Structures are given as structure tokens and as C-alpha cells.
Amino acid sequence: MDGVSAAGVRAHARITARGDGRGGTALPVLDGEGPLAPRRTRASGAGARVVLVGAMSGPLGGDRFHVTARAEEGARLHVGSAAATLALPGQAGGEARYDVRLDVADGAELRWLPEQLISARGSDLRVTTRAELAAGARLVLREEQVLGRTGEEPGRLGSRLTVRVAGRTVLDQELACGPGAPGGWDGPAVLAGHRSAGQLVVVRPEFAGRSPAAAMLGECAALVPLAGPAVLVSAVAPDALGLRRLLDEALALLA
């Protein structure tokens, strides 16, 4: 853990995967303390699998969490989390931050598939996820936001997702929900009364020549090709289980 101050916890987790020259994937960097504890778990095939274990509640108000994950040439890296992330108010108050930076080299693959982020009543969390990919990189990225626990109003949640391929921005989108967010976030043009929202981004070099066509995936999900070798699936659902089902179905379709 980088430290604890009156303003909250500061923590940084670092993950680096690298091809080991024998067809497998090594993890030369795997560190993090406190609320960000990465652990290697059993994986099949040539890839490496890492799980972020939440050793503390949070993020709480005033906390600053940062995760960096890098897949170098020849690496196959899968990163998940052991449980949902629960944003809570905390004693320090103020906005909490959770920043994720993903880097994927040419010929490498990163699957970023954490569990849901739950925005509890009274919390205030800003999440940023930025993925930088080389031209021949592969990425599967899933984000899921759940607004409030059962029967509970949500806290304030701001989320920004940016994906760049070969130095070109293919996706840069923001979502703000909860108290203090711009009006209309719960209206028919955004969440339409749903309490779970998610995104699935899939980047593959072969999409540059033949990307899947835009399509509705039922009433609450849509697949959109991006301006590059990537597609975006956006979905809303009444609850976390419904959202996961929609995104899993979309990933299976793309596979």
C-alpha cells in the first residue's frame, strides 16, 4: 500500500506479463498491497491468470487506487477480481478515485474481466480506464456498474473509458450517474430506469479488414463497430445478473 493519510488510502497494484520464450507467459512484476492485492491463479494453456483480491473495503471517500497491467510481446494475460468492488462513503469524505491503465504490446493479448462495481448510497467515485494497444494487440475489456445495493439509491459515480490502438483513439466515452450528475442520466436516452450498465470492448487485428456489423442484441444491448479493429457492446439491465448474461452472450457471439 502506498500509504494512508487523512484524505484516505493511496494504493497501487502493478502487473506485467511477458512471453517466456517457451510458449508460456511469465509474470516478472506482480505487486500490490492493502486493498489491491494481485494473486496468480491456475491458468490453462499458454496464458497467465491474475486475480485482484480485495483485502479491505473500498474504495471509500478520499481513497486513491491505481492499477497498471501490461501485456508484453508474446504474453497472454487474464485479469479478474475475486469479488465485486463496493464504493462506500467513508469517514474521510470527498471523491474517491480508481484509475486503471492497460498496455498491450504487438502480438500480446489482455483480457480485463473484473467483477462488478457497486455504487452504494452516499459514495462518490470517479473511475477512469485507459487502454493503449499496439497495432497487433488483442483486448477483451468488460466494465459493469451497478447503481446501489438492493433497495438502495446509488451514490455518485463517474466513469470514463478510453481505448487507443496504434496511437489512434477508437473509443472515448463517459457516464455520470447518481446525485449531482447531469440531468437525464436516468431518463430514456441513458439508463431508462435500469440500475446496471456495462460495456464490452473487443479489439482484434482481423477486425480491421472485416468488422462485425452493427446490431441490436435484444432490447437492452447493442453492438457497434468502432473506427478501428474494435467493437463495442453497450448494455443496460435491471440487475447485475441480467447485465452479466447480456455481456456474456455478446462475448460468445464475437468469439
C-alpha positions in Angstrom: 0.0 0.0 0.0 1.4 3.4 -0.9 0.1 4.9 2.3 -2.8 6.1 4.4 -3.5 9.8 5.0 -6.3 11.9 6.5 -7.6 12.2 2.9 -7.8 8.4 2.5 -5.8 5.4 1.3 -3.3 5.5 -1.5 -2.7 2.2 -3.2 -1.1 0.9 -6.5 -1.1 -2.5 -8.0 1.3 -3.4 -10.8 1.0 -6.4 -13.2 3.4 -7.2 -16.1 3.2 -10.3 -18.2 5.8 -11.4 -20.7 6.3 -14.3 -23.1 8.7 -16.7 -21.5 10.2 -17.9 -24.8 8.8 -21.4 -24.4 5.2 -20.6 -25.5 4.1 -19.7 -22.0 3.6 -16.4 -20.1 5.7 -15.2 -17.1 4.8 -12.5 -14.6 8.0 -10.6 -13.8 6.0 -7.9 -12.0 3.1 -8.7 -9.6 2.9 -6.5 -6.6 0.3 -4.5 -4.6 -0.7 -4.2 -1.0 -3.6 -3.3 1.1 -6.9 -3.1 -0.9 -5.1 -4.0 -4.1 -3.5 -7.5 -3.8 -2.9 -9.3 -7.1 -2.5 -13.1 -6.9 -1.5 -15.5 -9.7 -4.0 -18.4 -10.0 -4.1 -21.6 -12.1 -4.5 -21.0 -15.8 -4.9 -23.3 -18.8 -2.8 -23.1 -21.9 -0.1 -20.6 -22.5 -1.7 -17.7 -20.6 -1.3 -16.3 -17.1 -4.3 -15.6 -14.9 -4.2 -12.9 -12.1 -7.0 -12.2 -9.6 -7.2 -8.9 -7.7 -8.1 -9.8 -4.1 -9.8 -7.0 -2.1 -8.1 -7.1 1.2 -10.1 -4.1 2.5 -13.4 -2.5 1.9 -13.5 0.3 -0.6 -12.8 2.5 -2.3 -14.0 4.8 0.4 -14.3 8.6 0.2 -10.9 10.2 -0.4 -9.2 6.9 -1.4 -6.9 6.8 -4.5 -6.5 3.4 -6.1 -4.4 2.8 -9.2 -3.9 -0.4 -11.2 -1.5 -0.8 -14.1 -1.4 -4.0 -16.2 0.9 -4.6 -19.1 1.0 -7.5 -21.5 4.3 -7.5 -23.4 5.1 -9.3 -26.7 4.1 -12.9 -26.6 2.1 -12.6 -23.4 -1.5 -13.9 -22.8 -2.8 -12.2 -19.6 -6.2 -12.7 -18.0 -7.0 -10.3 -15.1 -10.1 -10.7 -12.9 -11.2 -9.9 -9.4 -12.2 -12.1 -6.5 -15.4 -10.2 -5.7 -17.3 -7.1 -6.7 -15.9 -3.6 -5.8 -18.1 -1.7 -3.4 -17.8 2.1 -3.4 -18.7 3.4 0.1 -18.8 6.9 1.6 -16.0 6.5 4.2 -15.0 8.8 7.1 -12.6 11.0 5.1 -15.4 12.1 2.7 -14.8 13.6 -0.7 -14.4 11.9 -4.0 -12.6 8.6 -4.4 -10.6 7.7 -7.5 -10.0 4.4 -9.1 -7.7 4.6 -12.1 -6.8 1.7 -14.4 -4.1 1.8 -17.1 -3.8 -1.1 -19.5 -0.9 -1.5 -22.1 -0.9 -4.3 -24.7 2.1 -4.8 -27.0 2.1 -6.1 -30.5 1.3 -9.8 -30.6 0.1 -9.8 -27.0 -3.4 -10.4 -25.5 -5.0 -8.9 -22.4 -8.4 -10.0 -21.0 -9.6 -7.5 -18.4 -12.6 -9.0 -16.8 -13.2 -7.7 -13.2 -16.4 -8.2 -11.3 -19.0 -5.5 -10.9 -18.5 -2.1 -9.4 -21.3 -1.3 -7.0 -22.0 2.4 -6.1 -23.5 2.4 -2.6 -25.7 5.2 -1.3 -23.6 8.2 -0.2 -20.5 7.2 -2.1 -18.7 9.4 -4.6 -16.4 7.6 -7.0 -14.6 8.6 -10.2 -13.3 5.7 -12.3 -11.0 6.1 -15.3 -9.9 3.2 -17.5 -7.3 3.8 -20.3 -6.1 1.1 -22.7 -3.2 1.7 -25.0 -2.7 -1.0 -27.7 -0.1 -1.6 -30.4 -1.4 -2.3 -33.9 -1.3 -6.1 -33.5 -2.6 -6.3 -29.9 -5.7 -8.1 -28.7 -8.0 -6.9 -25.9 -11.2 -8.1 -24.2 -12.4 -5.5 -21.7 -15.5 -5.6 -19.6 -16.9 -2.9 -17.3 -20.0 -3.3 -15.2 -21.6 -0.6 -13.0 -24.4 -1.4 -10.5 -26.2 1.6 -9.1 -27.0 0.9 -5.5 -27.4 -2.3 -3.5 -30.8 -4.0 -3.3 -33.5 -1.4 -2.5 -30.9 1.4 -2.2 -30.4 4.6 -4.1 -26.9 4.9 -5.7 -24.1 7.1 -4.8 -22.5 9.4 -7.3 -20.5 7.5 -10.0 -18.4 9.0 -12.9 -16.8 6.6 -15.4 -14.5 7.3 -18.3 -13.3 4.6 -20.7 -10.6 5.4 -23.4 -9.2 2.9 -25.8 -6.4 3.7 -28.2 -4.9 1.5 -31.0 -1.6 2.3 -32.6 -1.8 5.8 -31.3 -5.4 6.4 -32.5 -8.3 6.9 -30.3 -11.1 4.4 -31.1 -13.3 5.0 -28.1 -13.6 7.8 -25.5 -16.8 7.8 -23.6 -18.1 9.0 -20.2 -21.0 8.1 -18.0 -22.2 10.0 -14.9 -24.9 8.7 -12.6 -26.4 9.4 -9.2 -26.8 12.6 -7.1 -25.2 15.6 -8.7 -24.8 14.0 -12.1 -26.1 16.0 -15.1 -29.9 15.7 -15.6 -31.3 12.9 -17.7 -28.9 10.1 -16.6 -31.8 8.0 -15.5 -34.0 9.0 -18.5 -35.0 7.1 -21.6 -31.9 8.2 -23.6 -29.4 6.8 -21.0 -30.4 4.2 -18.4 -34.2 4.3 -18.8 -34.7 3.3 -15.2 -32.3 0.4 -15.2 -29.8 0.0 -12.4 -27.0 -1.8 -14.1 -25.0 -0.7 -17.1 -22.0 -2.2 -18.8 -19.6 -2.2 -21.7 -17.7 -4.8 -23.5 -14.8 -3.8 -25.8 -13.1 -6.4 -28.1 -10.1 -5.4 -30.1 -8.6 -7.9 -32.7 -6.3 -7.2 -35.7 -8.6 -9.1 -38.0 -11.4 -6.7 -37.3 -9.5 -4.1 -39.4 -10.5 -6.0 -42.6 -13.9 -7.3 -41.6 -15.6 -5.9 -38.5 -18.9 -7.3 -37.2 -21.9 -5.3 -38.4 -23.8 -3.0 -36.0 -26.7 -4.9 -34.4 -29.2 -4.8 -31.6 -28.7 -7.7 -29.2 -32.2 -7.9 -27.7 -33.9 -4.8 -26.3 -31.2 -3.7 -23.9 -27.8 -4.2 -25.7 -26.2 -3.0 -28.9 -23.1 -3.9 -30.8 -21.3 -1.1 -32.6 -18.2 -1.3 -34.7 -15.6 1.3 -33.8 -13.3 3.3 -36.1 -10.5 0.7 -35.9 -10.1 -3.0 -35.3 -12.6 -2.9 -32.4 -16.2 -3.3 -31.5 -18.2 -2.0 -28.5 -21.2 -3.7 -26.9 -23.2 -1.5 -24.5 -25.9 -2.9 -22.3 -28.3 -2.0 -19.5 -30.3 -4.3 -17.3 -32.4 -4.2 -14.1 -29.7 -6.0 -12.1 -26.2 -7.3 -12.1 -27.1 -10.9 -13.1 -29.1 -9.7 -16.1 -26.2 -7.4 -17.2 -23.6 -10.2 -17.0 -25.8 -12.5 -19.0 -26.1 -9.9 -21.8 -22.4 -9.3 -21.9 -21.5 -13.0 -21.8 -23.8 -13.7 -24.7 -22.2 -10.9 -26.7 -18.7 -12.2 -26.0 -19.7 -15.7 -27.0 -21.2 -14.2 -30.2 -18.0 -12.4 -31.0 -15.9 -15.5 -30.2 
